[in-house]
Amino acid sequence: MLPLLRAGHEPRIVTWDPGPGRSRGVRLEGIASYRLSKWALHGLTMLLATHLTGEVAVNAFDPGWVKTDLGGPNAPGSPVESAQGALAVLMLPFAVTGKLWKDGMEIGF
């Protein structure tokens, strides 16, 4: 995909990185394989952002807890709000890269 991305105008990669993969989330009990896979995705996001600086903007998006079949009916977020948040990350200035975003704000990995 990199040749196609590099051929584009201000290409971007946005990874979908929920909270269980953040540093404090990895330390909690339960769903270990899910937490570890998201933690690794954070690492991949940072790695790609470093290696592709100036060529491809790479950021991560945390959708939060969303009302879906997986999130369940008690989740506070809606799929529409989640999609709006993802779109906001896609619309960031091209120079913004290597960051994690949630609810329109940068948060730490």
The first five atom37 places (N, CA, C, CB, O) and aatype in JSON, in Angstrom:
{
  "aatype": [12, 10, 14, 10, 10, 1, 0, 7, 8, 6, 14, 1, 9, 19, 16, 17, 3, 14, 7, 14, 7, 1, 15, 1, 7, 19, 1, 10, 6, 7, 9, 0, 15, 18, 1, 10, 15, 11, 17, 0, 10, 8, 7, 10, 16, 12, 10, 10, 0, 16, 8, 10, 16, 7, 6, 19, 0, 19, 2, 0, 13, 3, 14, 7, 17, 19, 11, 16, 3, 10, 7, 7, 14, 2, 0, 14, 7, 15, 14, 19, 6, 15, 0, 5, 7, 0, 10, 0, 19, 10, 12, 10, 14, 13, 0, 19, 16, 7, 11, 10, 17, 11, 3, 7, 12, 6, 9, 7, 13],
  "atom_mask": [
    [1, 1, 1, 1, 1],
    [1, 1, 1, 1, 1],
    [1, 1, 1, 1, 1],
    [1, 1, 1, 1, 1],
    [1, 1, 1, 1, 1],
    [1, 1, 1, 1, 1],
    [1, 1, 1, 1, 1],
    [1, 1, 1, 0, 1],
    [1, 1, 1, 1, 1],
    [1, 1, 1, 1, 1],
    [1, 1, 1, 1, 1],
    [1, 1, 1, 1, 1],
    [1, 1, 1, 1, 1],
    [1, 1, 1, 1, 1],
    [1, 1, 1, 1, 1],
    [1, 1, 1, 1, 1],
    [1, 1, 1, 1, 1],
    [1, 1, 1, 1, 1],
    [1, 1, 1, 0, 1],
    [1, 1, 1, 1, 1],
    [1, 1, 1, 0, 1],
    [1, 1, 1, 1, 1],
    [1, 1, 1, 1, 1],
    [1, 1, 1, 1, 1],
    [1, 1, 1, 0, 1],
    [1, 1, 1, 1, 1],
    [1, 1, 1, 1, 1],
    [1, 1, 1, 1, 1],
    [1, 1, 1, 1, 1],
    [1, 1, 1, 0, 1],
    [1, 1, 1, 1, 1],
    [1, 1, 1, 1, 1],
    [1, 1, 1, 1, 1],
    [1, 1, 1, 1, 1],
    [1, 1, 1, 1, 1],
    [1, 1, 1, 1, 1],
    [1, 1, 1, 1, 1],
    [1, 1, 1, 1, 1],
    [1, 1, 1, 1, 1],
    [1, 1, 1, 1, 1],
    [1, 1, 1, 1, 1],
    [1, 1, 1, 1, 1],
    [1, 1, 1, 0, 1],
    [1, 1, 1, 1, 1],
    [1, 1, 1, 1, 1],
    [1, 1, 1, 1, 1],
    [1, 1, 1, 1, 1],
    [1, 1, 1, 1, 1],
    [1, 1, 1, 1, 1],
    [1, 1, 1, 1, 1],
    [1, 1, 1, 1, 1],
    [1, 1, 1, 1, 1],
    [1, 1, 1, 1, 1],
    [1, 1, 1, 0, 1],
    [1, 1, 1, 1, 1],
    [1, 1, 1, 1, 1],
    [1, 1, 1, 1, 1],
    [1, 1, 1, 1, 1],
    [1, 1, 1, 1, 1],
    [1, 1, 1, 1, 1],
    [1, 1, 1, 1, 1],
    [1, 1, 1, 1, 1],
    [1, 1, 1, 1, 1],
    [1, 1, 1, 0, 1],
    [1, 1, 1, 1, 1],
    [1, 1, 1, 1, 1],
    [1, 1, 1, 1, 1],
    [1, 1, 1, 1, 1],
    [1, 1, 1, 1, 1],
    [1, 1, 1, 1, 1],
    [1, 1, 1, 0, 1],
    [1, 1, 1, 0, 1],
    [1, 1, 1, 1, 1],
    [1, 1, 1, 1, 1],
    [1, 1, 1, 1, 1],
    [1, 1, 1, 1, 1],
    [1, 1, 1, 0, 1],
    [1, 1, 1, 1, 1],
    [1, 1, 1, 1, 1],
    [1, 1, 1, 1, 1],
    [1, 1, 1, 1, 1],
    [1, 1, 1, 1, 1],
    [1, 1, 1, 1, 1],
    [1, 1, 1, 1, 1],
    [1, 1, 1, 0, 1],
    [1, 1, 1, 1, 1],
    [1, 1, 1, 1, 1],
    [1, 1, 1, 1, 1],
    [1, 1, 1, 1, 1],
    [1, 1, 1, 1, 1],
    [1, 1, 1, 1, 1],
    [1, 1, 1, 1, 1],
    [1, 1, 1, 1, 1],
    [1, 1, 1, 1, 1],
    [1, 1, 1, 1, 1],
    [1, 1, 1, 1, 1],
    [1, 1, 1, 1, 1],
    [1, 1, 1, 0, 1],
    [1, 1, 1, 1, 1],
    [1, 1, 1, 1, 1],
    [1, 1, 1, 1, 1],
    [1, 1, 1, 1, 1],
    [1, 1, 1, 1, 1],
    [1, 1, 1, 0, 1],
    [1, 1, 1, 1, 1],
    [1, 1, 1, 1, 1],
    [1, 1, 1, 1, 1],
    [1, 1, 1, 0, 1],
    [1, 1, 1, 1, 1]
  ],
  "atom_positions": [
    [[0.81, -1.2, 0.0], [0.0, 0.0, 0.0], [0.85, 1.27, 0.0], [-0.92, 0.0, 1.19], [0.39, 2.32, -0.44]],
    [[2.09, 1.17, 0.49], [2.9, 2.39, 0.59], [3.11, 3.09, -0.75], [4.23, 2.05, 1.19], [3.03, 4.32, -0.79]],
    [[3.37, 2.38, -1.85], [3.51, 3.09, -3.12], [2.26, 3.88, -3.49], [3.85, 2.12, -4.23], [2.35, 4.99, -4.0]],
    [[1.09, 3.3, -3.22], [-0.16, 4.0, -3.52], [-0.36, 5.2, -2.6], [-1.36, 3.04, -3.4], [-0.78, 6.27, -3.05]],
    [[-0.05, 5.03, -1.33], [-0.16, 6.15, -0.4], [0.8, 7.28, -0.79], [0.13, 5.69, 1.04], [0.42, 8.45, -0.81]],
    [[2.02, 6.91, -1.09], [3.03, 7.91, -1.44], [2.65, 8.66, -2.72], [4.4, 7.25, -1.62], [3.06, 9.8, -2.91]],
    [[1.89, 8.03, -3.58], [1.47, 8.68, -4.83], [0.32, 9.66, -4.61], [1.07, 7.63, -5.86], [-0.01, 10.45, -5.49]],
    [[-0.31, 9.59, -3.44], [-1.45, 10.44, -3.15], [-1.05, 11.81, -2.64], [0.0, 0.0, 0.0], [0.12, 12.08, -2.4]],
    [[-2.06, 12.66, -2.48], [-1.85, 14.01, -1.94], [-2.17, 13.96, -0.44], [-2.76, 15.07, -2.68], [-3.29, 13.68, -0.04]],
    [[-1.16, 14.25, 0.39], [-1.3, 14.23, 1.84], [-1.94, 12.93, 2.34], [-2.13, 15.43, 2.3], [-2.98, 12.96, 3.0]],
    [[-1.33, 11.79, 2.03], [-1.91, 10.51, 2.43], [-1.87, 10.32, 3.96], [-1.16, 9.36, 1.75], [-1.03, 10.88, 4.66]],
    [[-2.82, 9.53, 4.43], [-2.95, 9.3, 5.88], [-3.27, 7.84, 6.18], [-4.04, 10.21, 6.46], [-3.91, 7.13, 5.41]],
    [[-2.8, 7.44, 7.34], [-3.18, 6.16, 7.93], [-3.75, 6.51, 9.3], [-1.96, 5.14, 8.03], [-3.12, 7.23, 10.07]],
    [[-4.93, 5.99, 9.6], [-5.51, 6.15, 10.93], [-5.8, 4.76, 11.46], [-6.81, 7.05, 10.89], [-6.59, 4.02, 10.88]],
    [[-5.16, 4.42, 12.56], [-5.4, 3.13, 13.19], [-6.51, 3.3, 14.23], [-4.11, 2.56, 13.84], [-6.66, 4.37, 14.82]],
    [[-7.26, 2.24, 14.44], [-8.4, 2.24, 15.36], [-7.88, 1.62, 16.66], [-9.65, 1.43, 14.78], [-7.77, 0.4, 16.77]],
    [[-7.56, 2.47, 17.64], [-6.85, 2.03, 18.84], [-7.64, 2.28, 20.11], [-5.51, 2.72, 18.92], [-7.45, 3.32, 20.74]],
    [[-8.5, 1.37, 20.52], [-9.28, 1.56, 21.74], [-8.43, 1.62, 23.0], [-10.29, 0.46, 21.86], [-7.28, 1.16, 23.02]],
    [[-9.0, 2.17, 24.05], [-8.33, 2.4, 25.32], [-7.66, 1.21, 25.99], [0.0, 0.0, 0.0], [-6.64, 1.42, 26.64]],
    [[-8.16, -0.02, 25.86], [-7.5, -1.12, 26.56], [-6.03, -1.31, 26.18], [-8.25, -2.38, 26.3], [-5.3, -2.0, 26.89]],
    [[-5.6, -0.72, 25.08], [-4.2, -0.85, 24.68], [-3.31, 0.26, 25.2], [0.0, 0.0, 0.0], [-2.09, 0.21, 25.02]],
    [[-3.89, 1.26, 25.86], [-3.08, 2.33, 26.42], [-2.28, 1.79, 27.6], [-3.96, 3.53, 26.85], [-2.62, 0.74, 28.15]],
    [[-1.24, 2.5, 27.98], [-0.33, 2.02, 29.03], [-1.05, 1.56, 30.29], [0.64, 3.11, 29.38], [-0.74, 0.5, 30.83]],
    [[-2.0, 2.35, 30.76], [-2.69, 1.94, 31.99], [-3.67, 0.8, 31.74], [-3.44, 3.12, 32.6], [-3.9, -0.02, 32.63]],
    [[-4.24, 0.72, 30.53], [-5.17, -0.35, 30.2], [-4.51, -1.71, 30.13], [0.0, 0.0, 0.0], [-5.14, -2.71, 30.48]],
    [[-3.27, -1.76, 29.7], [-2.55, -3.02, 29.57], [-2.31, -3.64, 30.95], [-1.2, -2.81, 28.84], [-2.17, -4.86, 31.07]],
    [[-2.26, -2.82, 31.97], [-1.99, -3.3, 33.33], [-3.23, -3.86, 34.04], [-1.41, -2.18, 34.15], [-3.11, -4.41, 35.14]],
    [[-4.39, -3.73, 33.44], [-5.62, -4.23, 34.06], [-5.83, -5.71, 33.75], [-6.83, -3.42, 33.59], [-5.28, -6.23, 32.77]],
    [[-6.61, -6.37, 34.57], [-6.9, -7.79, 34.35], [-7.98, -7.97, 33.3], [-7.31, -8.47, 35.66], [-8.77, -7.07, 33.04]],
    [[-8.02, -9.15, 32.71], [-9.05, -9.5, 31.75], [-8.7, -9.12, 30.33], [0.0, 0.0, 0.0], [-7.92, -8.19, 30.09]],
    [[-9.27, -9.82, 29.4], [-9.09, -9.66, 27.95], [-7.63, -9.36, 27.56], [-9.99, -8.54, 27.44], [-7.35, -8.44, 26.8]],
    [[-6.72, -10.16, 28.1], [-5.28, -9.93, 27.91], [-4.88, -9.9, 26.43], [-4.49, -11.0, 28.63], [-4.11, -9.02, 26.03]],
    [[-5.38, -10.83, 25.64], [-4.96, -10.86, 24.24], [-5.45, -9.62, 23.49], [-5.5, -12.13, 23.56], [-4.75, -9.11, 22.62]],
    [[-6.65, -9.15, 23.82], [-7.18, -7.94, 23.19], [-6.34, -6.73, 23.59], [-8.67, -7.72, 23.58], [-5.96, -5.93, 22.74]],
    [[-6.04, -6.6, 24.89], [-5.22, -5.49, 25.38], [-3.85, -5.49, 24.71], [-5.06, -5.56, 26.91], [-3.35, -4.45, 24.29]],
    [[-3.24, -6.67, 24.63], [-1.91, -6.77, 24.03], [-1.93, -6.42, 22.55], [-1.35, -8.19, 24.22], [-1.02, -5.75, 22.06]],
    [[-2.95, -6.86, 21.84], [-3.01, -6.54, 20.4], [-3.18, -5.04, 20.18], [-4.18, -7.31, 19.74], [-2.61, -4.49, 19.24]],
    [[-3.95, -4.37, 21.03], [-4.13, -2.92, 20.89], [-2.86, -2.17, 21.31], [-5.32, -2.44, 21.74], [-2.52, -1.15, 20.71]],
    [[-2.17, -2.67, 22.32], [-0.9, -2.09, 22.74], [0.11, -2.17, 21.59], [-0.35, -2.81, 24.01], [0.84, -1.22, 21.32]],
    [[0.15, -3.32, 20.92], [1.04, -3.49, 19.76], [0.64, -2.54, 18.63], [1.01, -4.95, 19.27], [1.5, -2.02, 17.92]],
    [[-0.65, -2.32, 18.45], [-1.11, -1.4, 17.41], [-0.67, 0.03, 17.72], [-2.64, -1.46, 17.29], [-0.33, 0.78, 16.8]],
    [[-0.66, 0.41, 19.0], [-0.12, 1.72, 19.37], [1.34, 1.81, 18.95], [-0.26, 1.97, 20.91], [1.77, 2.82, 18.38]],
    [[2.1, 0.76, 19.23], [3.51, 0.74, 18.84], [3.69, 0.84, 17.34], [0.0, 0.0, 0.0], [4.57, 1.56, 16.87]],
    [[2.87, 0.12, 16.59], [2.94, 0.19, 15.13], [2.63, 1.6, 14.63], [1.97, -0.81, 14.5], [3.28, 2.1, 13.71]],
    [[1.64, 2.24, 15.23], [1.29, 3.61, 14.86], [2.48, 4.55, 15.06], [0.08, 4.11, 15.67], [2.81, 5.34, 14.18]],
    [[3.12, 4.45, 16.23], [4.27, 5.31, 16.51], [5.43, 5.01, 15.57], [4.72, 5.14, 17.97], [6.1, 5.92, 15.09]],
    [[5.67, 3.74, 15.32], [6.76, 3.32, 14.43], [6.54, 3.85, 13.01], [6.88, 1.79, 14.41], [7.44, 4.43, 12.41]],
    [[5.34, 3.64, 12.47], [5.03, 4.11, 11.12], [5.12, 5.63, 11.04], [3.64, 3.64, 10.69], [5.62, 6.18, 10.06]],
    [[4.62, 6.31, 12.07], [4.67, 7.78, 12.06], [6.12, 8.26, 11.98], [3.99, 8.36, 13.32], [6.42, 9.21, 11.27]],
    [[7.01, 7.6, 12.7], [8.43, 7.97, 12.69], [9.05, 7.7, 11.32], [9.2, 7.21, 13.77], [9.74, 8.56, 10.77]],
    [[8.8, 6.53, 10.79], [9.44, 6.13, 9.52], [8.84, 6.81, 8.29], [9.34, 4.65, 9.36], [9.5, 6.89, 7.26]],
    [[7.61, 7.3, 8.4], [6.95, 7.9, 7.24], [6.76, 9.41, 7.36], [5.61, 7.24, 7.03], [6.02, 10.01, 6.58]],
    [[7.43, 10.03, 8.34], [7.3, 11.47, 8.55], [7.55, 12.22, 7.24], [8.28, 11.95, 9.63], [8.53, 11.98, 6.54]],
    [[6.64, 13.13, 6.93], [6.74, 13.92, 5.72], [6.17, 13.26, 4.48], [0.0, 0.0, 0.0], [5.96, 13.91, 3.45]],
    [[5.91, 11.94, 4.57], [5.35, 11.2, 3.43], [3.9, 10.81, 3.66], [6.18, 9.95, 3.15], [3.04, 11.0, 2.8]],
    [[3.64, 10.26, 4.84], [2.3, 9.78, 5.2], [2.05, 10.19, 6.65], [2.17, 8.22, 5.01], [2.88, 9.91, 7.52]],
    [[0.94, 10.83, 6.92], [0.56, 11.15, 8.3], [-0.05, 9.91, 8.92], [-0.43, 12.36, 8.36], [-0.94, 9.29, 8.33]],
    [[0.41, 9.54, 10.09], [-0.07, 8.33, 10.76], [-0.53, 8.71, 12.17], [1.04, 7.22, 10.81], [0.27, 9.19, 12.97]],
    [[-1.79, 8.5, 12.45], [-2.35, 8.8, 13.76], [-3.24, 7.65, 14.2], [-3.13, 10.11, 13.73], [-3.63, 6.8, 13.41]],
    [[-3.56, 7.66, 15.5], [-4.44, 6.65, 16.07], [-5.71, 7.32, 16.59], [-3.72, 5.87, 17.2], [-5.7, 8.48, 16.99]],
    [[-6.78, 6.56, 16.58], [-8.07, 7.06, 17.05], [-8.66, 6.08, 18.06], [-9.05, 7.27, 15.87], [-8.76, 4.88, 17.79]],
    [[-9.04, 6.6, 19.22], [-9.72, 5.8, 20.24], [-11.2, 6.15, 20.17], [-9.13, 6.06, 21.68], [-11.59, 7.26, 20.54]],
    [[-12.05, 5.22, 19.71], [-13.47, 5.52, 19.57], [-14.22, 5.56, 20.9], [-14.11, 4.5, 18.68], [-15.36, 6.03, 20.96]],
    [[-13.58, 5.09, 21.97], [-14.28, 5.01, 23.25], [-15.21, 3.81, 23.29], [0.0, 0.0, 0.0], [-15.16, 2.94, 22.42]],
    [[-16.03, 3.78, 24.29], [-16.98, 2.68, 24.46], [-18.24, 3.03, 23.68], [-17.31, 2.43, 25.98], [-18.93, 3.99, 24.0]],
    [[-18.51, 2.26, 22.65], [-19.57, 2.59, 21.7], [-20.68, 1.52, 21.71], [-18.99, 2.72, 20.27], [-20.41, 0.32, 21.82]],
    [[-21.93, 1.99, 21.61], [-23.09, 1.09, 21.53], [-23.02, 0.31, 20.22], [-24.44, 1.88, 21.65], [-23.42, 0.82, 19.16]],
    [[-22.53, -0.89, 20.29], [-22.47, -1.8, 19.14], [-22.79, -3.19, 19.67], [-21.06, -1.75, 18.42], [-23.04, -3.37, 20.86]],
    [[-22.77, -4.18, 18.79], [-22.96, -5.56, 19.25], [-21.85, -5.93, 20.24], [-22.96, -6.54, 18.05], [-22.11, -6.66, 21.2]],
    [[-20.64, -5.44, 20.02], [-19.52, -5.73, 20.92], [-19.6, -4.87, 22.18], [-18.19, -5.5, 20.21], [-19.41, -5.38, 23.29]],
    [[-19.86, -3.58, 22.03], [-19.88, -2.65, 23.16], [-21.09, -2.79, 24.06], [0.0, 0.0, 0.0], [-21.03, -2.46, 25.24]],
    [[-22.19, -3.28, 23.51], [-23.4, -3.49, 24.29], [-24.27, -2.25, 24.38], [0.0, 0.0, 0.0], [-23.85, -1.16, 23.99]],
    [[-25.47, -2.41, 24.89], [-26.44, -1.31, 24.92], [-26.16, -0.24, 25.98], [-27.8, -1.86, 25.16], [-26.72, 0.85, 25.91]],
    [[-25.3, -0.52, 26.95], [-25.02, 0.44, 28.02], [-23.87, 1.38, 27.71], [-24.73, -0.3, 29.28], [-23.57, 2.28, 28.49]],
    [[-23.22, 1.18, 26.58], [-22.1, 2.05, 26.21], [-22.59, 3.49, 26.03], [-21.4, 1.54, 24.91], [-23.68, 3.7, 25.5]],
    [[-21.81, 4.46, 26.46], [-22.26, 5.85, 26.37], [-22.14, 6.46, 24.97], [-21.47, 6.69, 27.32], [-22.85, 7.42, 24.65]],
    [[-21.28, 5.92, 24.13], [-21.05, 6.51, 22.81], [-21.91, 5.9, 21.73], [0.0, 0.0, 0.0], [-22.3, 4.73, 21.82]],
    [[-22.21, 6.68, 20.71], [-22.98, 6.17, 19.57], [-22.05, 5.93, 18.38], [-24.12, 7.15, 19.19], [-20.99, 6.54, 18.3]],
    [[-22.45, 5.05, 17.47], [-21.65, 4.85, 16.27], [-21.47, 6.14, 15.47], [-22.31, 3.79, 15.4], [-20.41, 6.36, 14.88]],
    [[-22.48, 7.0, 15.46], [-22.37, 8.27, 14.72], [-21.29, 9.15, 15.34], [-23.73, 9.01, 14.71], [-20.46, 9.72, 14.63]],
    [[-21.29, 9.26, 16.67], [-20.26, 10.06, 17.35], [-18.87, 9.49, 17.09], [-20.53, 10.1, 18.87], [-17.92, 10.24, 16.89]],
    [[-18.76, 8.18, 17.09], [-17.48, 7.53, 16.82], [-17.01, 7.84, 15.39], [-17.6, 6.01, 17.02], [-15.84, 8.16, 15.18]],
    [[-17.91, 7.76, 14.44], [-17.56, 8.07, 13.05], [-17.15, 9.53, 12.9], [-18.74, 7.76, 12.12], [-16.23, 9.84, 12.15]],
    [[-17.83, 10.43, 13.61], [-17.47, 11.85, 13.55], [-16.07, 12.07, 14.13], [-18.5, 12.69, 14.32], [-15.3, 12.88, 13.6]],
    [[-15.74, 11.36, 15.2], [-14.4, 11.46, 15.78], [-13.33, 10.96, 14.83], [0.0, 0.0, 0.0], [-12.27, 11.56, 14.72]],
    [[-13.61, 9.85, 14.16], [-12.66, 9.32, 13.18], [-12.45, 10.29, 12.03], [-13.14, 7.96, 12.64], [-11.33, 10.5, 11.58]],
    [[-13.53, 10.9, 11.56], [-13.43, 11.88, 10.49], [-12.6, 13.08, 10.92], [-14.82, 12.33, 10.05], [-11.83, 13.63, 10.12]],
    [[-12.76, 13.5, 12.17], [-11.97, 14.62, 12.68], [-10.48, 14.31, 12.64], [-12.39, 14.97, 14.11], [-9.67, 15.19, 12.34]],
    [[-10.1, 13.08, 12.93], [-8.68, 12.69, 12.86], [-8.2, 12.72, 11.41], [-8.46, 11.28, 13.47], [-7.08, 13.14, 11.14]],
    [[-9.04, 12.28, 10.5], [-8.67, 12.32, 9.08], [-8.5, 13.75, 8.57], [-9.73, 11.6, 8.26], [-7.78, 13.97, 7.6]],
    [[-9.16, 14.69, 9.2], [-9.12, 16.08, 8.74], [-8.03, 16.92, 9.43], [-10.46, 16.72, 8.98], [-7.91, 18.11, 9.15]],
    [[-7.24, 16.3, 10.31], [-6.17, 17.03, 10.97], [-5.17, 17.54, 9.93], [-5.45, 16.14, 12.0], [-5.06, 16.96, 8.85]],
    [[-4.45, 18.6, 10.24], [-3.41, 19.06, 9.31], [-2.42, 17.92, 9.02], [-2.66, 20.29, 9.9], [-2.13, 17.11, 9.89]],
    [[-1.92, 17.87, 7.81], [-1.05, 16.79, 7.38], [0.2, 16.66, 8.25], [-0.64, 16.99, 5.94], [0.71, 15.56, 8.44]],
    [[0.68, 17.76, 8.78], [1.9, 17.72, 9.6], [1.69, 17.03, 10.95], [2.4, 19.13, 9.83], [2.66, 16.67, 11.61]],
    [[0.44, 16.85, 11.36], [0.15, 16.19, 12.63], [0.27, 14.68, 12.42], [-1.28, 16.57, 13.16], [-0.46, 14.1, 11.62]],
    [[1.19, 14.07, 13.13], [1.42, 12.64, 12.96], [1.96, 12.04, 14.26], [2.4, 12.38, 11.8], [2.56, 12.74, 15.08]],
    [[1.73, 10.74, 14.43], [2.26, 10.03, 15.59], [1.52, 10.28, 16.88], [0.0, 0.0, 0.0], [2.11, 10.17, 17.96]],
    [[0.24, 10.6, 16.8], [-0.53, 10.94, 18.0], [-1.78, 10.08, 18.12], [-0.9, 12.43, 17.99], [-2.26, 9.5, 17.14]],
    [[-2.3, 10.03, 19.34], [-3.53, 9.29, 19.63], [-4.61, 10.31, 19.99], [-3.32, 8.25, 20.78], [-4.38, 11.21, 20.8]],
    [[-5.79, 10.15, 19.4], [-6.89, 11.12, 19.54], [-8.13, 10.44, 20.08], [-7.2, 11.79, 18.2], [-8.44, 9.3, 19.72]],
    [[-8.84, 11.16, 20.96], [-10.13, 10.7, 21.47], [-10.97, 11.92, 21.77], [-9.96, 9.79, 22.75], [-10.5, 12.87, 22.39]],
    [[-12.21, 11.91, 21.32], [-13.13, 13.01, 21.57], [-12.55, 14.36, 21.14], [-13.51, 13.06, 23.04], [-12.75, 15.37, 21.81]],
    [[-11.83, 14.37, 20.02], [-11.27, 15.61, 19.47], [-10.04, 16.12, 20.19], [0.0, 0.0, 0.0], [-9.56, 17.22, 19.89]],
    [[-9.52, 15.35, 21.14], [-8.35, 15.79, 21.9], [-7.23, 14.76, 21.79], [-8.72, 16.03, 23.36], [-7.47, 13.56, 21.72]],
    [[-6.0, 15.26, 21.8], [-4.86, 14.36, 21.83], [-4.74, 13.78, 23.24], [-3.55, 15.1, 21.43], [-4.83, 14.5, 24.23]],
    [[-4.55, 12.47, 23.3], [-4.33, 11.79, 24.58], [-3.05, 10.97, 24.45], [-5.55, 10.87, 24.97], [-2.58, 10.72, 23.34]],
    [[-2.48, 10.57, 25.55], [-1.25, 9.79, 25.53], [-1.49, 8.32, 25.22], [0.0, 0.0, 0.0], [-2.54, 7.76, 25.52]],
    [[-0.49, 7.72, 24.62], [-0.55, 6.29, 24.35], [-0.45, 5.54, 25.66], [0.58, 5.84, 23.38], [-0.49, 4.31, 25.67]]
  ]
}
